[in-house]
Amino acid sequence: MKQKETMLTSMGIDIARASYEELGEEHLASSVETPLREDAFEMDDDLKVELIEKHFKEIMNILGLDLTDDSLKGTPHRVAKMYVKEVFAGLNPKNKPVAKLFENKFQYNQMLVEKDITFFSHCEHHFVPIYGRAHVAYISNGNVIGLSKINRIVQYYSKRPQVQERLTMQIGNDLKEALGTDDVAVIMDAYHMCVSSRGINDTNSSTVTSFYSGKFETDEQTRNEFLKYISLEK
C-alpha cells in the first residue's frame, strides 16, 4: 500500500479521493447516527440557503450552463431552498415530530400495523433519490400513538442523506423510545436511483431492509403475522 500511496502522491493525485474511488460501488455506512458535525446547526437556515445557492450556481457554471436563461436563472435558489427546507429538513432536530401518546383505554393488545407508508429519501453516496414504502408495526405497552405520527417519524428520518439500513434502524429505534415498548417492527422496500439511473442502470430491483425487536425478534409467530399483514408471506 505504501508504494501505491507514494506513486499516487508523486502523480499529484489526492490519496483520500483515490481510496474512495477505488471502493467503487461498495455500500458503506459509518454508524446508526447520521454523521453530523457538532456545529451543524449554528448557522441559520436562511444563511444555509444563501450559501448553497452560491455554490450550486458555481456548479452549474462549471457544467457550462447559461444562467442568464429564463429557465435556469432561478435554479440555484430553488435547489438551495429544496435542500434546506424540504428534502434534508430531517437533519435538524427542531423538525422532529412530537410523538404524543394516549392511554390504551380500550385495552387493545394485538399488533397495530401501518403499511405502505410512502417515503422519499436521498442516497448519501450520490445525493440521488431513494423512494419506496415503509411498513411499521408495534404492540402496545399501555399507550398508543396517533397514526399520523408514525408516518411523520418515517418522513423525518427519510429527509436526510441516508443509507437504507441506517434509515430503517433510526425509525425502529425512535419508535421504541417514543412508544415505550420493545415490540416494534419496521420493513422498508425501496428503489435506489443510484442503481437505476446511473451505474448498473437496473430499473427493476428493489432493496428490502428490516428492523425487529421484542416479540417481533424472538417470536416467529408474531413476526410471521406481521409479514402476512404486509403480504410478504402467504
N, C-alpha and C positions, 0 to 999 in steps of 0.2 A: 504494500500500500504506500509506503514511504516513497518508493521510486516513482509511482504514479503521481503522487502529490507534487513531487519535485518537478516532474515533467509538465504537469498542468500549470504550476506556478511560473515556470520558465516560458510557457506559451502565453502567459497573461490571462489564463482562464481562472475565474473565481472557483476555489475548491468547493465551497458550500454549494454553489449553483451546480457544479458538475456532479456532486454527490446526489442531490435530489433529482437531477435529470437522469442519472444512472438508475435510480429506482423505478423510473418509468411510471407505469400504472399501478404500482403497489399501493394497496389500500392501507393508509396509516391513520392512527388516531392516538393522541398523546395521553388523554385521561377522560374520565367521565365528566369532568368540569370543562366548560368551554374555555379555551385558552385566552385569557384576557390580561392585559397589563393592569397594575394597581391603579394607575391614573386614568383608566379608560373613560371615566365619567366626569372628569374635572372640566372638560370642555363642553359647553352647552350645545344643544342640537343645532341651533341656527348657525353657529360658527362651523360646526362639522359640515353642514350643507354647503356653506360658502367655500370651504377648503376643498371638499370633494369635487364641487363644480369646477373649481380652478384646475385641479389635477386631471379631471376627466376631459376637460376641454383640451388639455395638452395631449392626452392620449389620442383624441380624435384628430388633432393637428398632425401628430406623428404618423397616423394612418393615412394622411393625405386628404382628409375630408374638408369640404368647403364650409366653414362655419358661418359664412355670410348667407348661405342658402336658407330660405324661409323655413324649410322642413327640418333643418339641423341646428339652427342657432339656439333654440331653446332646449336642446337635448342635454347638455351638461347639467343644467339646473334640474331638469326633470329626473335624471338619473340620480343626482345627489339627494334630492328630496325623497325619492323612492327608497334609496338605501337606508337613510336615517329614520324616516318617518314610517316606513311600511315594511319592506321585506327583511330588514335587520333590526326592527324595533324590539325584538325579543332579547337583544343583548343587554338592554337597560333594565335593571331590576325594578325601576319605578313603574314599568309597564306590566309587571307580573300581576295576573288576576288574583283577587282576594277570594279564597275558597271558603265561602260561608257555609257552615254545617247546620243541619237541622236534626232535632231528635227523631229517632226512628220510632215514633209513637205507635205506628201500626205493626211493629214487630216483624217487618219483612226480613226473613233470614236466609233467603236464597240469593244467588248471584244476580247482580244487575249488569247488563251488557249494553254498552253504547257502541254500535257498529257503524262502519262505513263513514267515519269522520274524515272529510276531505282535508288534506293538508298540502301546503306548498312550502318547500324549504330551498336551500341552496347548498350545493356541494362546496365544501371549504377548500377543495383542491383546485377547482376550476371556476368557481363562482357562477355556475350554471344551475338551472332548476332541478330539484328533486320533488316529485309530486306523487301522491297516491292516497291510500286510505289507511286509517288507524282504527283498530278495534280494541276497546277497553272494557275490562270487567272488574268488579270488586264485590266483596261480601261484607255487609255492614257489620261494624263492631259497636253498634249502638247509635251511630249517626249516619245521616245520608247527606249527599251533596246535590245542589241544583244541577240538572242535566247539562245546561249550557256551560257550566263551569268546567266540565270535563272537556268539552270542545275548546274552551278558551285556554286551558292548560296545554292541550296539544298544539294549538296555534302559537302560543307564547314561545315554546321551545323550538317550534319549527322556524320561527322568524329569526334565524341565526345562520351564519355559515356552519354547516353541520356535516357529520358522517352519520349514516342511518343508525348504526349501532349505538352511538352516544345519544342520539335523539330518543331512541326507544328507552334507554336506561334512565335518561333525565325525566321523561314523562312518568315512568313507573315509580321512580324514587319520590318524585314530587307528590304523586297521588297517595303513596303510602303515608307520607308525612301529613298531607292535608286531611286524609280520612282517618288517620289514627288506627289503621289496620294493616297487617302484613298480607292480607288476602287480596292481592292485586295482580292483574294480568294485562299485558299490552302486546298486540301484534301489529306490525306495520308492513304494508305491502306497497312498494314504491317503484316508480320508474326514474331512472337517472339520465338526465340529458348529457352528462359527460360520457355515457356509454352509447346513447342512441344518436346524438347529433354530431359527435366527433369520435376520434379514436377508432374503436371497432365498428361503430355505426350499426349496432344491433338494436333494432326498434321493437323487438318482441319480448325480450327478457325483462323480468321484474325481480326485485330483491325483497325477501321477507326476513324480518327480524322479530325476536320475541323477548319478552320480559315476564318471568313468572316468580312470584314469591308467595309465602304462606301455603295455603291449601292448594293453590294452583301449581306449586312446585312439588309438593310432597304427595299429593293425592291424585292419582292418574284419572280416577273417575271425574273429579272436579274439572281437571284440565280438559278431558275429552268432551265434557258437557259444553264448555266454553267453545271449543273448536267446532262442535256440532252447530252451535248457535250461529257461528260466523261462516258456516258451510265449508270449512277446511277439512272436516272429517264427516263422513256419512254415518 
